[in-house]
Amino acid sequence: MIIQSVREILTTQGRLSTPLSELREDSDLYHAGLTSLATVGLMLALEEEFDIEFPDSMLSRKTFGSIESIVDAIEALQD
């Protein structure tokens, strides 16, 4: 399941100041402590896990702003 994999990757790559267990799918990851540097590591781990490549047009806070938006982006890239 994509959501579970994204949560696991966030646990190792997100460096969040808020425990992931306290976040909903639509919670703002940047308010939870995600930094631009951590976003790069997150993006690379997601690309490897799902065998995708994020195009430049998706490299934004909007794409990585929540678990829900990350899952939506992955699903769009897998189609």
Secondary structure, DSSP 8 states (H G I E B T S, - for coil): -HHHHHHHHHHHH---SS-GGG--TTS-TTTTT--HHHHHHHHHHHHHHHT----GGG-SHHHHSSHHHHHHHHHHHH-
